[in-house]
Amino acid sequence: MPDIKIQIRDVYKVFGEKPDVAMELLRQGADKATVQARTHCNVGLAGVSIDIPTGQISCIMGLSGSGKSTLVRHLNRLIDPTAGEILVDGLDILKFSMPELRRMRRYSISMVFQGFGLLPHINVIDNVAFGLSVRGEKKIAARETALKWLDRVGLSEYAASYPDELSGGMRQRVGLARALAIDAEVLLMDEAFSALDPLIRYEMQDQLLALQQRLRKTVVFVTHDIDEAIRLGQHIVILRDGKVEQVGTADEIKNHPINEYVERFVVRRV
Ligand SMILES: Nc1ncnc2c1ncn2[C@@H]1O[C@H](COP(=O)(O)OP(=O)(O)OP(=O)(O)O)[C@@H](O)[C@H]1O
């Protein structure tokens, strides 16, 4: 059994004006559509419990609106739950003070976004060094680290370029280098490769797998693409309407889909 890095315990997220009424309905077993009809609240997550293993790539997948982004954003507290617990290394991150939270975001958990999130007015190397500068590292040392990571993603020659001079795939490699440069143990990737065309996307998956061979980060990778989940994920979580539908290895999901919803993803591949 692998170690567990992140424990998500019975997490609910209700968006809207009447979270208490919505929670009561959810606890009585109402589904997302009923809660929406009765309270006009949007259910993001409804009682999600998952263990995220250390040093593996976990893929969160499901149809649009199933709660993937909402879930991953809880892990660095971009979103706080309506109810439930989130433990990282056994610590309840919902109880963190602002300084503890800042420390976690600067040192322990980094994030790669679909839209790359690069700053347009600074060059590539300073984009990669950004997280290091924010946490107070000296400019020369930060740039040295940034250059090492740019080299690892094959972009050291573009250190002085600006983001708008790069292709989408190159920009996402810069985004990846920036997330890796802070050397966090946890990497959150929200549809990180979804904006890329299929060939480049495949190359990025290769690059992530190659880096992961050496780095062994705990990666939480959100995708709506089952092929990507199966290719990358040692551990796959399928969400539907804010609930966990199935958790398993790629083989388990492929060969033993628990119901029609999961089967539809898998069958569509053939
Ligand atoms: N800020 C918000 N305010 C209101 N409702 C929200 C908010 N964020 C998410 N939701 C709702 O929560 C549910 C889950 O949304 P989420 O974005 O997590 O789904 P997703 O699986 O990531 O979808 P997609 O693949 O389209 O990004 C949806 O019903 C969505 O409308």
Ligand as a Chemical Component Dictionary entry (heavy atoms), coordinates in Angstrom:
data_LIG
# 
_chem_comp.id                   LIG 
_chem_comp.type                 NON-POLYMER 
_chem_comp.pdbx_formal_charge   0 
_chem_comp.three_letter_code    LIG 
# 
loop_
_chem_comp_atom.comp_id 
_chem_comp_atom.atom_id 
_chem_comp_atom.alt_atom_id 
_chem_comp_atom.type_symbol 
_chem_comp_atom.charge 
_chem_comp_atom.model_Cartn_x 
_chem_comp_atom.model_Cartn_y 
_chem_comp_atom.model_Cartn_z 
_chem_comp_atom.pdbx_ordinal 
LIG N1  N1  N 0 -18.045 29.765 -8.388  1  
LIG C1  C1  C 0 -19.089 28.980 -8.625  2  
LIG N2  N2  N 0 -20.349 29.431 -8.395  3  
LIG C2  C2  C 0 -21.436 28.652 -8.610  4  
LIG N3  N3  N 0 -21.354 27.380 -9.056  5  
LIG C3  C3  C 0 -20.132 26.880 -9.298  6  
LIG C4  C4  C 0 -18.949 27.645 -9.106  7  
LIG N4  N4  N 0 -17.865 26.867 -9.434  8  
LIG C5  C5  C 0 -18.370 25.676 -9.828  9  
LIG N5  N5  N 0 -19.727 25.672 -9.741  10 
LIG C6  C6  C 0 -20.620 24.560 -10.046 11 
LIG O1  O1  O 0 -20.137 23.391 -9.421  12 
LIG C7  C7  C 0 -20.280 22.283 -10.273 13 
LIG C8  C8  C 0 -18.916 21.640 -10.529 14 
LIG O2  O2  O 0 -18.155 22.546 -11.309 15 
LIG P1  P1  P 0 -16.622 22.259 -11.729 16 
LIG O3  O3  O 0 -16.137 23.456 -12.459 17 
LIG O4  O4  O 0 -15.887 21.793 -10.548 18 
LIG O5  O5  O 0 -16.820 21.037 -12.714 19 
LIG P2  P2  P 0 -15.741 20.381 -13.694 20 
LIG O6  O6  O 0 -15.960 18.908 -13.596 21 
LIG O7  O7  O 0 -14.389 20.905 -13.404 22 
LIG O8  O8  O 0 -16.274 20.892 -15.097 23 
LIG P3  P3  P 0 -15.457 21.334 -16.426 24 
LIG O9  O9  O 0 -14.891 20.053 -16.984 25 
LIG O10 O10 O 0 -16.541 21.911 -17.279 26 
LIG O11 O11 O 0 -14.432 22.317 -15.989 27 
LIG C9  C9  C 0 -20.974 22.763 -11.540 28 
LIG O12 O12 O 0 -22.347 22.540 -11.419 29 
LIG C10 C10 C 0 -20.654 24.251 -11.531 30 
LIG O13 O13 O 0 -21.670 24.974 -12.180 31 
# 
loop_
_chem_comp_bond.comp_id 
_chem_comp_bond.atom_id_1 
_chem_comp_bond.atom_id_2 
_chem_comp_bond.value_order 
_chem_comp_bond.pdbx_ordinal 
LIG N1  C1  SING 1  
LIG C1  N2  SING 2  
LIG C1  C4  DOUB 3  
LIG N2  C2  DOUB 4  
LIG C2  N3  SING 5  
LIG N3  C3  DOUB 6  
LIG C3  C4  SING 7  
LIG C3  N5  SING 8  
LIG C4  N4  SING 9  
LIG N4  C5  DOUB 10 
LIG C5  N5  SING 11 
LIG N5  C6  SING 12 
LIG C6  O1  SING 13 
LIG C6  C10 SING 14 
LIG O1  C7  SING 15 
LIG C7  C8  SING 16 
LIG C7  C9  SING 17 
LIG C8  O2  SING 18 
LIG O2  P1  SING 19 
LIG P1  O3  DOUB 20 
LIG P1  O4  SING 21 
LIG P1  O5  SING 22 
LIG O5  P2  SING 23 
LIG P2  O6  DOUB 24 
LIG P2  O7  SING 25 
LIG P2  O8  SING 26 
LIG O8  P3  SING 27 
LIG P3  O9  DOUB 28 
LIG P3  O10 SING 29 
LIG P3  O11 SING 30 
LIG C9  O12 SING 31 
LIG C9  C10 SING 32 
LIG C10 O13 SING 33 
# 
